Amino acid sequence: MPSLGPLEILVVGVLALIVFGPERLPDIARTIGKTLSELRRMGAGVRTEFESGLNLDEVDDEPEETTPAPPKSDQEDT
């Protein structure tokens, strides 16, 4: 992912100011911030669900303790 330097951020800010105007710019920034926050929360929820699913699979893969089977005799019952 390309990184943005200070000059690129300044150009984007000036363009946003020209296009949207100084009255609407704070509302737009607030909306973008709320949306990004919600997306982060959703991503964290998905990550938590995924990790808990993996942890359940690990627990299921462990061998269960069973009682030992009685020893088999060498002679078959007829």
C-alpha atoms as an extended CHARMM CRD file, in Angstrom:
* protein
*
        78  EXT
         1         1  MET       CA              0.0000000000        0.0000000000        0.0000000000  PROA      1               0.0000000000
         2         2  PRO       CA              1.5050000000        3.3230000000       -0.9970000000  PROA      2               0.0000000000
         3         3  SER       CA              2.2650000000        5.7370000000        1.8100000000  PROA      3               0.0000000000
         4         4  LEU       CA              1.0880000000        9.3360000000        1.7750000000  PROA      4               0.0000000000
         5         5  GLY       CA              3.5930000000       12.0590000000        2.4740000000  PROA      5               0.0000000000
         6         6  PRO       CA              2.8530000000       15.4750000000        3.9320000000  PROA      6               0.0000000000
         7         7  LEU       CA              2.5950000000       17.0920000000        0.4880000000  PROA      7               0.0000000000
         8         8  GLU       CA              0.0070000000       14.5720000000       -0.7330000000  PROA      8               0.0000000000
         9         9  ILE       CA             -2.0720000000       15.0150000000        2.4230000000  PROA      9               0.0000000000
        10        10  LEU       CA             -1.9490000000       18.8050000000        1.9730000000  PROA      10              0.0000000000
        11        11  VAL       CA             -3.0830000000       18.5370000000       -1.6590000000  PROA      11              0.0000000000
        12        12  VAL       CA             -6.0000000000       16.2510000000       -0.7150000000  PROA      12              0.0000000000
        13        13  GLY       CA             -7.0040000000       18.6540000000        2.0900000000  PROA      13              0.0000000000
        14        14  VAL       CA             -6.9430000000       21.6930000000       -0.2020000000  PROA      14              0.0000000000
        15        15  LEU       CA             -8.9630000000       19.8520000000       -2.8690000000  PROA      15              0.0000000000
        16        16  ALA       CA            -11.5370000000       18.7460000000       -0.2700000000  PROA      16              0.0000000000
        17        17  LEU       CA            -11.7940000000       22.3230000000        0.9830000000  PROA      17              0.0000000000
        18        18  ILE       CA            -12.3650000000       23.6250000000       -2.5510000000  PROA      18              0.0000000000
        19        19  VAL       CA            -14.8680000000       20.9310000000       -3.5360000000  PROA      19              0.0000000000
        20        20  PHE       CA            -16.9450000000       20.6970000000       -0.3350000000  PROA      20              0.0000000000
        21        21  GLY       CA            -16.4100000000       24.1200000000        1.2030000000  PROA      21              0.0000000000
        22        22  PRO       CA            -15.5220000000       25.0600000000        4.7730000000  PROA      22              0.0000000000
        23        23  GLU       CA            -19.1110000000       24.6190000000        6.0570000000  PROA      23              0.0000000000
        24        24  ARG       CA            -19.5360000000       20.9710000000        5.0880000000  PROA      24              0.0000000000
        25        25  LEU       CA            -15.9560000000       19.7800000000        5.6230000000  PROA      25              0.0000000000
        26        26  PRO       CA            -16.2390000000       19.1870000000        9.4360000000  PROA      26              0.0000000000
        27        27  ASP       CA            -19.4420000000       17.1690000000        8.9650000000  PROA      27              0.0000000000
        28        28  ILE       CA            -17.8260000000       15.0650000000        6.2580000000  PROA      28              0.0000000000
        29        29  ALA       CA            -14.7480000000       14.4380000000        8.4100000000  PROA      29              0.0000000000
        30        30  ARG       CA            -16.9700000000       13.4470000000       11.3690000000  PROA      30              0.0000000000
        31        31  THR       CA            -18.9550000000       11.0280000000        9.1840000000  PROA      31              0.0000000000
        32        32  ILE       CA            -15.7760000000        9.4640000000        7.8140000000  PROA      32              0.0000000000
        33        33  GLY       CA            -14.4160000000        9.0720000000       11.3470000000  PROA      33              0.0000000000
        34        34  LYS       CA            -17.6040000000        7.3710000000       12.5780000000  PROA      34              0.0000000000
        35        35  THR       CA            -17.6280000000        5.0460000000        9.5720000000  PROA      35              0.0000000000
        36        36  LEU       CA            -13.9960000000        4.0440000000       10.0590000000  PROA      36              0.0000000000
        37        37  SER       CA            -14.6160000000        3.4460000000       13.7640000000  PROA      37              0.0000000000
        38        38  GLU       CA            -17.5820000000        1.1960000000       12.9950000000  PROA      38              0.0000000000
        39        39  LEU       CA            -15.5800000000       -0.7370000000       10.4040000000  PROA      39              0.0000000000
        40        40  ARG       CA            -12.7780000000       -1.2960000000       12.9350000000  PROA      40              0.0000000000
        41        41  ARG       CA            -15.2840000000       -2.5490000000       15.5110000000  PROA      41              0.0000000000
        42        42  MET       CA            -16.8190000000       -4.9170000000       12.9800000000  PROA      42              0.0000000000
        43        43  GLY       CA            -13.3820000000       -6.1810000000       11.9740000000  PROA      43              0.0000000000
        44        44  ALA       CA            -12.4690000000       -6.8090000000       15.6010000000  PROA      44              0.0000000000
        45        45  GLY       CA            -15.7180000000       -8.7320000000       16.0730000000  PROA      45              0.0000000000
        46        46  VAL       CA            -15.0450000000      -10.9010000000       13.0440000000  PROA      46              0.0000000000
        47        47  ARG       CA            -11.4790000000      -11.5180000000       14.2240000000  PROA      47              0.0000000000
        48        48  THR       CA            -12.7160000000      -12.5140000000       17.6930000000  PROA      48              0.0000000000
        49        49  GLU       CA            -15.3040000000      -14.9150000000       16.2530000000  PROA      49              0.0000000000
        50        50  PHE       CA            -12.7100000000      -16.4430000000       13.9430000000  PROA      50              0.0000000000
        51        51  GLU       CA            -10.1750000000      -16.9230000000       16.7390000000  PROA      51              0.0000000000
        52        52  SER       CA            -12.7830000000      -18.4230000000       19.0750000000  PROA      52              0.0000000000
        53        53  GLY       CA            -13.7550000000      -20.8350000000       16.3000000000  PROA      53              0.0000000000
        54        54  LEU       CA            -10.1370000000      -21.8630000000       15.8980000000  PROA      54              0.0000000000
        55        55  ASN       CA             -9.7740000000      -22.3290000000       19.6570000000  PROA      55              0.0000000000
        56        56  LEU       CA            -12.8410000000      -24.6030000000       19.7330000000  PROA      56              0.0000000000
        57        57  ASP       CA            -11.3540000000      -26.7230000000       16.9580000000  PROA      57              0.0000000000
        58        58  GLU       CA             -8.1170000000      -27.1010000000       18.9330000000  PROA      58              0.0000000000
        59        59  VAL       CA            -10.0350000000      -28.2760000000       21.9830000000  PROA      59              0.0000000000
        60        60  ASP       CA            -12.0060000000      -30.7860000000       19.8810000000  PROA      60              0.0000000000
        61        61  ASP       CA             -8.8080000000      -32.2360000000       18.3960000000  PROA      61              0.0000000000
        62        62  GLU       CA             -7.3980000000      -33.2310000000       21.7800000000  PROA      62              0.0000000000
        63        63  PRO       CA             -7.8060000000      -36.9360000000       22.5410000000  PROA      63              0.0000000000
        64        64  GLU       CA            -10.4700000000      -37.7460000000       25.0660000000  PROA      64              0.0000000000
        65        65  GLU       CA             -9.6670000000      -39.7280000000       28.1700000000  PROA      65              0.0000000000
        66        66  THR       CA            -11.2170000000      -43.1720000000       28.0250000000  PROA      66              0.0000000000
        67        67  THR       CA            -11.1310000000      -46.1620000000       30.2770000000  PROA      67              0.0000000000
        68        68  PRO       CA             -8.6480000000      -48.7930000000       29.1500000000  PROA      68              0.0000000000
        69        69  ALA       CA            -10.1300000000      -51.7140000000       27.2600000000  PROA      69              0.0000000000
        70        70  PRO       CA             -9.9250000000      -55.1120000000       28.9710000000  PROA      70              0.0000000000
        71        71  PRO       CA             -7.0570000000      -57.2610000000       27.7160000000  PROA      71              0.0000000000
        72        72  LYS       CA             -7.9280000000      -59.5940000000       24.8890000000  PROA      72              0.0000000000
        73        73  SER       CA             -7.4510000000      -63.2680000000       25.5320000000  PROA      73              0.0000000000
        74        74  ASP       CA             -5.4590000000      -65.4210000000       23.1580000000  PROA      74              0.0000000000
        75        75  GLN       CA             -8.2440000000      -67.9860000000       22.9090000000  PROA      75              0.0000000000
        76        76  GLU       CA            -11.3850000000      -67.2410000000       21.0000000000  PROA      76              0.0000000000
        77        77  ASP       CA            -14.7610000000      -68.0770000000       22.5280000000  PROA      77              0.0000000000
        78        78  THR       CA            -16.6330000000      -70.6370000000       20.4370000000  PROA      78              0.0000000000
